[in-house]
Amino acid sequence: MTGKYREKTGRRRGFRLVGLGLILIGCFIRVIDPYPIRMSRLIYFDLLQRVSPREYNPDLPIRVLDIDEETLAVWGQWPWPRTLLAQMVQNLGESGAAAIAFDMLFVEPDRYSPARLLNDPALAGVLTVEHHAQKMDYDVLFGLEVANWPVVLGTAARVSQEGAKITPKAGIIEVGEQPASGLVSVPFWTPIAPPLGRSAAGIGGVNVSPLGGTGVVRRVPVLWNGPSGPLPGLGIEALRVAIGAPFVLAEGSSDEEGIMLAVELGDFRLPTTENGEVWIRYRRDQPELYLSANDVMTSPDDQALQAEIEGRIILIGTSAAGLFDMHQTPLGESVPGVSIHAQLLEQILTGEMLSRSDVTAALELLSFVLLGLIVIAVMSSFGAVASFVAGGLAAAVVIGTSWLAFQNQLILFDVTFPLAGGMANFGLLAGYLFVSTEREKHEIRKVFSHYVAPEILDEMEQSGHRLKLGGETQEITVMFSDIRGFTPLSESVSATELVTLLNELFSQVGDQILHERGTIDKFIGDAVMAFWNAPLPVEDHPCRAAHAALLMRKALIAFNASKVMQDRPPIALATGCATGHACVGNIGSRSRFNYTVIGDVVNVAARIEQSCRHVDYDILVSHSVYNAAHQDMAMLEAGFVDLKGKTDLEAVFVLIGDNTVLNSASFERLSEAHNELISAIRDRQPYDRIEQLCGHCLAIAVEIEPGLRQFYRSLPGRVADFRTDVQSGQAMFSHRAREVRA
């Protein structure tokens, strides 16, 4: 016995030692961080952004002036004469631009200047210019215009030296142990054609990635270490000029040289990587961000265009395919480089800055170690299945932590390495997992036998259980039907008799729902709730729900005439239907749950049913049901109603009959008269005229549906319901940088 115990203990100890060895190997791999590990981490960060991209805020004071294909077609190929650019700058400046930044280079003198054209041997003796224009230099004219406005010019990194050095316009103040020495290094900058460099209010680097960088742009340097010292990126320099800041503060580590921690500009603080880069949290490329350069050149006095320019930072760039300034983003989009500068500025203004520090990397390594220890401890003590479950739960915690950190704190926490290492430790447990198909069938049929018709259950079994237990979002139609006159009925019978009556009524009503392939969700006192298109798809589910409501009306007539209701006050049903998206699935505790739906459409259907009393009609449907079923069902507009808990009013329609009624001559006359009545109400015709039209509709409606009698009698008192203009407008306003941050 002792020997067996020692043997078992020895195997357990050996298993744990092997597991610890795997953990140590994994830690070593993570420390050296080979290319596959780095790429998997970056791809995961891209996935986080694709799942939850940043929302676009049109009120941010950033716009891109796009030299697009249309602009080039109108004004000619690039480069343009700089007199055109001077006119563009003048138009932007006069429209109130806070800063004008060129995401393009002006390396060579303007070849269109008369002074240079006359010196071209190929044009000698061909070109004639008036005497006063012979010495005209377009660069000088452009420079004079640039000097009048807050203009930022761009320069780009290059590997070969040529031209004069670039002197930054911004003062760079370093705090710490020479943080600028660790910035992304630039061997040389492209020169700026004189006198433009002297005229500009700012100069910034246009590159969005280090020299030679290719592929997806995930980080953008905000400061560069050039041959003449630190130089801001184009976006940072544009912001500095816009807010009138004289310098940029580079904050570094106090105990280690060449480590950048953050960049401060006015009231803005940007956490950076140790080499001065900022992680970009991308949003989808938005057309609203772009203004066409052609519009600025041809319509500078357009007030709407001026409103888009005034008080904003205008970044000038190009999306034209032939100018080769497109870059790949983590969202899988190809965007102009100027758009990336704009997204950086948006992040700065809103404070939505992604961060990833050495502490985060250490926590990732710790997560890997803890996952490995959990697998080792549980597997050695309780077996493979328990280890698989425990490891899965721990992995879920790591994933949830990463997601919450990204969503709430904008922290990039990598889960790929901890999960890959954890899977390597319990990968052999995959063979222990199995699922019993027959047991699934039995459980599903047991659960759904109380909800749906038998033929739907048969289809579920034949289709292989095409549903997701636990909940899935899909379009459904929901019905609420409530008994009217229930209180007088309950006062006239005993509790036992009342239960018998309700059971009989709900049986007849429920049969109509099941006949139309609906799912009965629950009976709530004197009301029933049902829905269509779940758990299996049902074609034309809005029509089926509407038809079920009509069948319920007929069943109620028969019920009131039955012996059960003899000498008792008749009852009525109020029914409301709505179509929309909802989450359908099992909801409840682990031991008791209910297959039901949750979503706004449920509340809308319930509130529409409650509005039957206000409209004085027994069946009302939402606008979504009307859109889907009006070609097959006879329905008429009933105005807008105020649904409790909803901000906007809801358009509702009375359901009169099926396709037979819809195609009848009587309904055609009623529909024309009804439309004339609604038009008279909305045209604010006299009350006598509205009453006259209601009487006309009433005379026609009696032979179609007697229930319309009370609807038209009460309609003159609801004229306000038809005059409500329900719209959703997008607020047009412009907030400045500080207001947006607040």
C-alpha positions in Angstrom: 0.0 0.0 0.0 2.8 2.3 0.9 4.6 1.5 -2.4 1.5 2.3 -4.4 1.1 5.5 -2.6 4.7 6.4 -3.2 4.4 5.5 -6.9 1.3 7.7 -7.2 2.9 10.5 -5.4 6.0 10.2 -7.6 3.9 10.3 -10.8 2.1 13.4 -9.5 5.4 15.0 -8.6 6.9 14.2 -12.0 3.8 15.6 -13.8 4.0 18.8 -11.8 7.8 19.1 -12.6 7.1 18.7 -16.3 4.3 21.3 -16.1 6.6 23.8 -14.3 9.3 23.1 -17.0 6.7 24.0 -19.7 5.9 27.2 -17.8 9.5 28.2 -17.6 10.0 27.5 -21.3 7.0 29.6 -22.1 8.3 32.5 -20.0 11.6 32.4 -21.8 9.9 32.5 -25.2 7.8 35.5 -24.1 10.9 37.4 -22.9 12.7 37.0 -26.2 9.4 37.8 -27.9 9.9 36.3 -31.4 8.2 37.6 -34.5 5.2 35.1 -34.4 4.5 36.1 -30.8 4.6 39.8 -31.6 2.4 39.4 -34.7 -0.2 37.3 -32.8 -0.3 40.1 -30.2 -0.8 42.8 -32.8 -3.5 40.8 -34.6 -5.4 40.4 -31.3 -5.2 44.2 -30.7 -6.5 44.7 -34.3 -9.4 42.4 -33.4 -10.2 44.4 -30.4 -10.5 47.5 -32.5 -12.6 45.8 -35.2 -15.0 44.5 -32.6 -15.3 47.9 -30.9 -14.0 50.7 -33.1 -14.1 54.3 -31.9 -17.2 56.2 -32.6 -16.9 59.2 -35.0 -17.9 62.5 -33.5 -18.7 65.1 -36.2 -18.5 67.9 -33.7 -14.7 67.6 -33.2 -12.9 70.5 -34.8 -11.0 68.4 -37.3 -11.6 68.2 -41.1 -9.6 66.9 -44.0 -9.4 68.9 -47.2 -9.2 66.2 -49.8 -7.5 66.7 -53.2 -9.5 63.9 -54.7 -10.0 62.6 -58.2 -12.8 65.2 -58.9 -10.5 68.0 -57.8 -7.7 66.8 -60.1 -10.1 66.5 -63.0 -11.1 70.1 -62.6 -7.8 71.8 -61.7 -5.3 69.6 -63.4 -2.7 67.1 -62.4 -0.5 67.4 -59.4 1.6 69.4 -58.6 -0.4 72.5 -59.1 1.0 76.0 -59.5 1.5 77.5 -56.1 -0.7 80.4 -57.0 -3.6 77.9 -56.8 -2.4 76.7 -53.4 -2.1 80.3 -52.2 -5.7 80.9 -53.3 -6.7 77.7 -51.3 -4.9 78.9 -48.2 -6.6 82.4 -48.6 -10.0 80.8 -48.9 -9.5 78.6 -45.8 -8.0 81.5 -43.8 -10.8 83.8 -44.6 -13.3 81.1 -43.7 -11.8 81.0 -40.2 -9.7 77.9 -40.1 -7.9 77.5 -36.7 -4.9 75.9 -38.4 -4.1 74.8 -42.0 -1.7 71.8 -42.2 -0.4 70.4 -45.5 0.2 66.6 -45.5 2.3 67.0 -48.6 5.8 68.2 -49.5 7.1 71.3 -51.1 10.7 70.2 -51.9 11.3 71.7 -55.3 10.7 75.4 -56.4 7.5 75.9 -58.4 8.3 75.0 -62.0 5.3 77.1 -63.1 6.9 80.4 -62.0 7.5 82.7 -64.9 11.1 83.4 -63.7 11.9 79.7 -64.0 9.9 79.0 -67.2 11.9 81.8 -69.0 15.2 80.1 -67.9 14.1 76.8 -69.4 16.2 76.1 -72.6 13.3 74.1 -74.1 11.1 77.1 -73.9 13.6 79.8 -75.0 12.2 81.8 -77.9 8.8 80.2 -77.5 7.4 81.7 -74.3 6.8 85.4 -73.9 5.9 87.1 -70.6 5.0 90.7 -69.9 8.0 92.6 -68.5 6.5 93.2 -65.1 5.9 89.5 -64.6 9.3 88.2 -65.8 10.7 88.0 -62.3 7.5 86.7 -60.7 8.2 83.8 -58.3 5.1 81.8 -57.3 6.9 80.4 -54.3 7.2 84.0 -53.0 3.5 84.6 -53.6 2.6 81.4 -51.9 4.9 82.2 -49.0 3.4 85.7 -48.5 -0.1 84.1 -48.3 1.2 81.4 -45.9 2.6 84.1 -43.6 -0.9 85.6 -43.3 -2.5 82.5 -41.8 -1.7 79.7 -39.2 -0.2 77.3 -41.8 1.8 74.2 -41.0 4.0 72.7 -43.7 5.2 69.1 -43.9 8.5 67.5 -44.2 9.3 63.8 -44.7 12.0 61.4 -43.5 14.6 60.4 -46.1 17.9 58.4 -46.1 20.0 60.8 -48.2 21.0 64.3 -47.3 19.9 67.1 -49.6 19.2 70.8 -49.1 19.1 72.9 -45.9 18.4 71.6 -42.4 14.8 71.7 -41.1 14.6 74.0 -38.0 11.5 73.3 -35.9 9.1 76.1 -35.2 8.0 74.6 -31.9 10.1 74.8 -28.8 10.8 71.3 -27.4 11.2 71.2 -23.6 12.6 67.9 -22.2 11.8 66.8 -18.7 13.8 63.8 -17.4 16.9 62.0 -18.6 17.1 63.2 -22.2 13.9 61.5 -23.4 14.3 62.8 -27.0 17.4 60.6 -27.5 15.1 57.5 -27.6 12.7 58.9 -30.2 12.3 57.3 -33.6 15.3 58.5 -35.5 15.2 60.2 -38.8 18.5 60.4 -40.8 17.5 63.5 -42.8 14.5 65.6 -43.5 13.3 66.6 -47.0 13.9 70.3 -47.4 11.2 72.9 -47.8 11.5 75.2 -50.8 12.4 78.8 -49.8 10.8 81.0 -48.6 8.0 78.7 -47.5 9.9 77.3 -44.5 10.4 80.8 -43.1 6.8 81.8 -43.7 5.0 78.9 -42.1 3.7 79.0 -38.5 4.8 75.4 -38.0 6.6 72.5 -39.5 5.8 68.9 -38.8 6.7 65.4 -40.0 4.2 63.9 -42.4 5.3 60.2 -41.9 2.8 58.0 -40.0 5.3 55.2 -39.4 9.1 55.0 -39.1 11.2 55.1 -42.2 11.0 51.8 -44.0 7.9 50.8 -42.1 5.2 48.8 -44.1 2.0 47.1 -43.4 -0.7 48.1 -40.9 -0.2 51.5 -39.2 -0.9 50.8 -35.5 1.3 53.4 -33.8 2.2 56.9 -35.0 5.3 58.9 -33.7 4.3 62.2 -32.2 7.9 63.4 -31.9 10.8 62.5 -34.2 14.5 62.7 -33.5 15.9 64.5 -36.5 19.4 65.8 -37.4 18.5 69.2 -36.0 16.8 67.9 -32.9 13.3 66.8 -32.0 10.5 67.7 -34.5 6.8 67.3 -33.9 4.6 65.2 -36.1 2.2 67.0 -38.4 -0.9 66.4 -36.3 0.8 67.6 -33.0 2.2 70.7 -34.8 -1.2 71.5 -36.2 -2.7 71.3 -32.8 0.1 73.5 -31.3 -0.5 76.2 -33.9 -4.3 76.0 -33.5 -4.2 76.6 -29.7 -1.3 79.0 -29.9 1.1 77.0 -27.7 4.7 78.1 -28.0 6.3 74.8 -27.0 5.8 71.0 -26.7 6.8 69.3 -23.4 8.5 65.9 -23.7 8.2 64.0 -20.4 10.8 61.3 -19.9 11.9 58.9 -17.2 13.7 60.4 -14.3 16.1 57.5 -13.8 16.7 56.1 -17.2 18.0 57.9 -20.3 16.1 57.9 -23.6 12.7 56.8 -22.2 9.7 58.8 -23.3 6.6 58.7 -21.0 4.3 61.3 -22.4 4.0 64.5 -24.5 2.2 67.5 -23.1 0.8 70.3 -25.3 -1.2 73.0 -23.6 -3.9 71.2 -21.6 -3.5 67.9 -23.5 -1.4 65.0 -22.3 -0.5 62.1 -24.5 0.9 58.8 -23.0 3.5 57.5 -25.4 5.6 54.4 -25.9 9.2 54.7 -24.8 10.2 55.9 -28.3 7.5 58.6 -28.5 4.8 56.7 -30.4 1.1 56.8 -29.7 -1.3 53.8 -30.2 -4.1 54.9 -32.5 -7.6 53.8 -31.6 -9.2 53.8 -35.0 -12.8 54.4 -36.2 -14.3 53.6 -39.5 -13.4 56.1 -42.2 -16.2 58.6 -42.5 -17.1 60.7 -45.5 -18.2 63.5 -43.2 -14.6 64.0 -42.3 -13.6 65.1 -45.8 -14.2 68.4 -47.6 -13.5 68.5 -51.3 -10.7 70.8 -52.3 -12.7 71.6 -55.4 -15.5 73.0 -53.3 -13.1 75.3 -51.4 -11.7 76.6 -54.6 -14.9 77.1 -56.5 -17.4 78.0 -53.7 -15.4 79.8 -50.9 -18.5 81.9 -50.0 -20.8 78.9 -49.4 -22.0 79.4 -45.8 -22.4 75.7 -45.1 -18.8 75.1 -46.3 -17.6 78.0 -44.2 -19.4 76.5 -41.1 -17.4 73.3 -41.7 -14.1 75.2 -41.8 -14.5 77.9 -39.1 -12.7 77.2 -35.9 -11.4 73.8 -37.1 -8.0 72.3 -37.9 -7.9 71.7 -41.6 -5.5 69.0 -42.8 -4.8 69.1 -46.5 -4.1 65.7 -48.1 -5.1 63.5 -51.0 -7.1 60.3 -51.6 -6.3 60.3 -55.3 -5.0 56.8 -56.3 -2.2 58.1 -58.4 -0.5 60.1 -55.5 0.2 56.9 -53.5 -0.7 58.1 -50.0 -2.8 55.2 -48.8 -2.2 53.2 -45.7 -3.7 50.1 -44.1 -5.4 50.4 -40.7 -6.2 47.6 -38.1 -9.9 47.9 -39.2 -8.9 46.5 -42.6 -9.4 49.8 -44.4 -7.1 51.6 -46.8 -7.2 55.3 -45.9 -5.1 58.4 -46.9 -2.2 59.2 -44.6 -3.9 62.5 -43.7 -6.8 60.6 -42.3 -4.5 58.9 -39.8 -3.2 62.4 -38.7 -6.9 63.4 -38.2 -7.6 60.3 -36.1 -4.6 61.1 -33.9 -5.9 64.6 -33.3 -9.4 63.3 -32.6 -8.0 61.0 -29.9 -6.1 63.9 -28.3 -9.1 66.1 -28.2 -11.4 63.5 -26.7 -8.7 62.0 -24.4 -9.4 58.4 -25.8 -5.7 57.3 -25.8 -4.8 53.7 -25.9 -2.0 52.7 -23.5 0.3 49.7 -23.1 3.1 49.8 -20.5 5.7 47.4 -19.1 3.3 46.7 -16.2 0.7 45.4 -18.7 3.3 43.1 -20.3 4.3 41.8 -16.8 0.6 41.1 -16.0 0.3 39.2 -19.3 3.3 37.0 -18.3 1.8 36.5 -14.8 -1.5 35.4 -16.4 0.3 32.8 -18.4 2.0 31.5 -15.3 -1.2 31.4 -13.3 -3.1 29.5 -16.1 -0.3 27.0 -16.2 -0.3 26.5 -12.4 -4.1 26.0 -12.4 -4.0 23.4 -15.1 -1.1 21.6 -13.3 -2.8 21.7 -9.8 -6.3 20.6 -10.9 -5.1 17.9 -13.4 -2.7 16.3 -11.0 -5.4 16.2 -8.2 -8.8 15.8 -9.9 -8.1 14.6 -13.5 -8.2 15.9 -17.0 -11.9 16.9 -17.2 -11.7 19.0 -14.1 -8.5 20.6 -15.4 -10.2 21.4 -18.7 -13.1 23.1 -17.0 -10.9 25.0 -14.5 -8.5 26.1 -17.3 -11.5 27.2 -19.5 -12.9 29.3 -16.6 -9.5 30.9 -16.0 -9.1 31.6 -19.7 -12.5 33.2 -19.7 -11.5 35.4 -16.8 -8.4 36.5 -18.7 -10.3 37.3 -21.9 -13.0 39.2 -19.9 -10.3 41.1 -18.1 -8.6 42.0 -21.4 -11.9 43.1 -22.9 -12.9 45.2 -19.9 -9.5 46.8 -19.8 -9.8 47.8 -23.4 -13.4 49.0 -23.2 -13.2 50.9 -19.9 -9.6 51.9 -19.6 -8.3 51.7 -23.2 -5.5 49.4 -22.1 -4.1 46.9 -24.6 -3.9 43.6 -22.7 -2.7 40.6 -24.8 -4.5 37.3 -24.2 -3.0 35.4 -27.1 0.2 34.2 -25.4 -1.5 33.3 -22.0 -4.2 31.4 -23.8 -1.9 29.6 -26.3 0.4 28.6 -23.4 -2.6 27.4 -21.4 -4.0 25.4 -24.3 -0.6 23.7 -24.7 -0.8 22.5 -21.1 -4.3 21.0 -21.3 -4.5 20.3 -25.0 -4.6 16.5 -24.4 -7.9 16.9 -22.5 -9.7 17.6 -25.8 -10.3 13.8 -26.1 -12.3 13.8 -22.9 -14.9 16.1 -24.2 -18.0 14.7 -25.9 -21.6 15.6 -26.4 -24.6 13.3 -26.5 -26.8 14.1 -29.5 -29.7 12.0 -28.3 -29.7 13.7 -24.9 -29.7 17.1 -26.6 -32.8 16.0 -28.6 -34.5 14.8 -25.5 -33.8 18.0 -23.5 -34.8 20.3 -26.3 -38.1 18.5 -26.9 -38.8 18.5 -23.1 -38.2 22.2 -22.8 -40.1 23.3 -25.9 -43.0 21.0 -25.7 -44.8 23.6 -23.6 -44.1 26.5 -26.0 -44.6 25.5 -29.6 -46.8 23.5 -31.9 -45.9 19.8 -32.3 -45.1 20.3 -36.0 -42.4 22.9 -35.1 -40.8 20.4 -32.7 -40.7 17.9 -35.5 -39.0 20.4 -37.8 -36.5 21.2 -35.0 -35.6 17.5 -34.7 -35.3 17.1 -38.5 -33.2 20.2 -38.9 -30.7 19.1 -36.3 -31.6 21.6 -33.6 -30.8 24.8 -35.5 -31.0 27.1 -32.5 -28.7 28.4 -29.8 -29.7 27.7 -26.3 -28.9 30.6 -24.1 -30.0 33.4 -26.4 -29.6 34.8 -29.9 -30.7 38.1 -31.5 -33.1 37.9 -34.4 -36.1 39.6 -35.9 -39.4 38.5 -34.4 -43.0 39.6 -34.2 -44.5 39.9 -30.7 -48.2 39.9 -29.7 -49.8 41.0 -26.5 -53.5 40.3 -26.1 -55.4 41.4 -22.9 -59.0 40.8 -21.8 -61.2 43.9 -21.7 -64.1 43.6 -19.3 -62.3 41.2 -17.1 -63.1 43.1 -13.9 -67.0 42.9 -14.3 -66.6 39.2 -15.3 -64.4 38.4 -12.2 -67.0 40.1 -9.9 -69.8 38.0 -11.3 -68.3 34.5 -10.9 -66.4 32.6 -8.2 -62.6 32.2 -8.4 -63.0 28.6 -9.4 -65.4 29.4 -12.2 -63.1 32.3 -13.3 -60.2 29.9 -13.7 -62.3 27.6 -15.7 -63.4 30.4 -18.0 -59.9 31.7 -18.5 -58.6 28.2 -19.3 -61.3 27.8 -21.9 -60.7 31.2 -23.4 -56.9 30.8 -23.5 -57.3 27.4 -25.0 -59.3 28.7 -27.9 -57.1 31.8 -28.3 -53.9 29.8 -28.0 -55.0 27.4 -30.7 -55.2 30.3 -33.1 -51.7 31.3 -32.3 -50.3 27.8 -32.7 -52.3 27.4 -35.9 -50.3 30.4 -37.3 -47.0 28.8 -36.2 -46.6 31.2 -33.2 -44.9 30.4 -29.9 -46.8 31.1 -26.7 -44.5 32.7 -24.3 -46.6 33.0 -21.2 -50.1 33.7 -19.8 -50.0 36.8 -17.6 -53.2 36.9 -15.5 -55.8 37.9 -18.0 -53.3 38.4 -20.9 -51.3 36.2 -23.3 -47.9 36.9 -24.9 -46.8 35.2 -28.0 -44.1 35.6 -30.7 -43.2 34.4 -34.2 -40.0 33.5 -36.0 -38.5 31.6 -33.1 -37.2 29.1 -32.2 -37.4 28.3 -35.9 -37.7 30.7 -38.8 -41.3 31.4 -39.9 -41.8 33.1 -43.3 -44.0 36.2 -43.3 -44.2 36.2 -39.5 -45.7 39.7 -39.3 -48.6 38.5 -41.6 -49.0 35.3 -39.6 -49.2 37.3 -36.3 -51.8 39.6 -37.8 -53.8 36.7 -39.2 -53.7 35.1 -35.7 -55.1 38.3 -34.2 -58.0 38.1 -36.7 -58.6 34.4 -35.9 -58.6 35.3 -32.1 -61.3 37.9 -32.8 -63.5 35.3 -34.4 -62.7 32.8 -31.6 -63.8 35.4 -29.1 -67.1 35.9 -30.8 -67.7 32.2 -30.6 -66.6 32.1 -27.0 -69.0 34.9 -26.0 -71.8 33.0 -27.7 -71.0 29.7 -26.0 -72.9 28.2 -23.1 -69.9 29.0 -20.8 -70.7 32.7 -21.2 -74.5 32.4 -21.0 -76.0 35.1 -18.8 -72.6 36.6 -18.3 -71.2 40.0 -19.5 -69.3 39.5 -22.8 -65.6 40.2 -22.8 -63.4 41.7 -25.5 -59.7 41.4 -26.4 -57.3 44.2 -27.0 -54.4 43.0 -29.1 -51.1 44.7 -30.0 -48.4 43.5 -32.5 -44.9 44.8 -33.2 -41.9 43.5 -35.3 -38.3 44.1 -34.4 -35.1 42.5 -33.1 -34.9 40.8 -29.8 -32.8 38.3 -27.9 -34.5 34.9 -27.8 -33.4 32.1 -25.5 -33.5 30.4 -22.2 -33.5 32.9 -19.3 -33.6 32.1 -15.6 -31.6 30.2 -13.0 -29.7 27.0 -13.6 -32.5 25.0 -12.1 -35.5 26.9 -13.5 -35.6 28.8 -16.7 -38.1 30.1 -19.3 -37.8 30.2 -23.1 -38.7 33.8 -23.8 -37.7 37.0 -25.6 -36.2 40.2 -24.3 -35.9 43.4 -26.2 -37.5 46.8 -27.0 -40.0 45.2 -29.4 -41.6 43.4 -26.5 -42.2 46.7 -24.7 -43.5 48.3 -27.9 -46.0 45.4 -28.4 -47.2 45.6 -24.8 -47.6 49.4 -25.0 -49.4 49.2 -28.3 -51.9 46.8 -26.8 -52.5 49.3 -23.9 -53.1 51.9 -26.6 -56.2 50.1 -27.9 -58.3 51.8 -25.3 -57.0 55.2 -26.4 -57.6 54.4 -30.1 -61.0 52.6 -29.4 -60.2 49.6 -31.5 -59.4 46.0 -30.6 -56.3 45.3 -32.8 -53.4 47.7 -33.3 -50.1 47.0 -35.1 -46.9 48.9 -35.2 -45.4 50.6 -38.3 -43.0 47.7 -38.7 -45.8 45.2 -39.0 -47.6 47.5 -41.4 -44.6 47.8 -43.6 -44.3 44.0 -43.8 -47.9 43.0 -44.1 -49.9 45.9 -45.7 -49.9 44.2 -49.1 -51.7 41.2 -47.6 -53.8 42.6 -44.8 -56.4 45.3 -44.6 -55.0 48.0 -42.3 -55.6 51.8 -41.9 -53.5 54.5 -40.2 -54.5 55.2 -36.6 -52.2 58.1 -35.8 -49.2 58.4 -33.5 -49.4 57.2 -29.8 -47.2 58.0 -26.9 -45.7 54.7 -25.6 -44.7 54.7 -22.0 -40.9 54.6 -21.7 -40.3 55.6 -25.3 -38.9 59.0 -26.3 -40.4 59.0 -29.8 -44.1 58.6 -30.7 -45.1 55.4 -32.4 -47.2 55.2 -35.6 -50.0 52.6 -35.2 -52.5 51.0 -37.6 -55.8 49.3 -37.0 -56.0 45.8 -38.4 -59.4 45.3 -40.1 -59.2 42.1 -42.1 -57.3 39.7 -44.2 -56.6 39.6 -47.9 -60.2 39.1 -48.8 -61.2 42.3 -47.1 -58.1 44.1 -48.6 -59.2 43.3 -52.1 -62.9 44.2 -51.6 -64.5 47.2 -53.2 -65.9 48.3 -49.9 -62.4 48.5 -48.3 -61.1 50.4 -51.3 -63.8 53.0 -50.8 -63.1 53.1 -47.1 -59.3 53.5 -47.7 -59.9 56.5 -50.0 -62.3 58.1 -47.6 -59.9 57.5 -44.7 -57.0 59.0 -46.5 -59.1 62.1 -47.3 -60.0 62.3 -43.6 -56.4 62.1 -42.5 -55.4 64.8 -45.1 -58.1 67.1 -43.8 -56.9 66.7 -40.2 -53.3 67.4 -41.2 -54.4 70.4 -43.3 -56.2 71.7 -40.2 -59.5 71.9 -41.9 -62.5 73.0 -39.7 -63.8 70.6 -37.1 -67.2 70.4 -38.8 -65.5 69.1 -42.0 -63.6 66.5 -40.0 -66.8 65.3 -38.3 -68.5 65.1 -41.7 -65.6 63.0 -43.1 -65.7 60.7 -40.0 -69.4 60.1 -40.6 -68.7 59.3 -44.2 -66.0 56.7 -43.2 -68.3 55.3 -40.5 -71.1 54.7 -43.0 -68.7 52.7 -45.2 -67.0 50.9 -42.3 -70.1 49.4 -40.7 -70.5 46.9 -43.5 -66.8 45.9 -43.3 -66.0 45.7 -39.6 -68.5 46.8 -36.9 -65.6 47.5 -34.5 -64.7 50.5 -36.6 -67.9 52.3 -35.5 -66.4 53.4 -32.1 -63.0 54.1 -33.8 -64.5 56.7 -36.1 -66.8 58.1 -33.4 -63.8 58.8 -31.2 -61.5 59.9 -33.9 -62.5 63.7 -33.9 -61.2 63.9 -30.4 -57.8 62.5 -31.4 -56.9 64.8 -34.3 -53.7 65.8 -32.5 -52.5 62.2 -32.9 -52.4 62.6 -36.7 -50.8 66.0 -36.7 -47.6 65.0 -34.8 -44.5 65.1 -37.0 -42.3 62.3 -35.9 -38.8 62.7 -37.2 -35.3 62.1 -35.9 -32.9 64.9 -36.7 -29.2 65.0 -36.2 -28.3 68.0 -34.1 -26.0 70.3 -36.0 -23.6 72.1 -33.7 -19.8 72.7 -33.5 -17.9 72.3 -30.2 -14.4 73.3 -29.8 -11.6 71.2 -28.4 -12.1 72.0 -24.7 -15.8 71.6 -24.9 -15.5 68.2 -26.5 -13.1 67.0 -23.9 -15.4 68.1 -21.1 
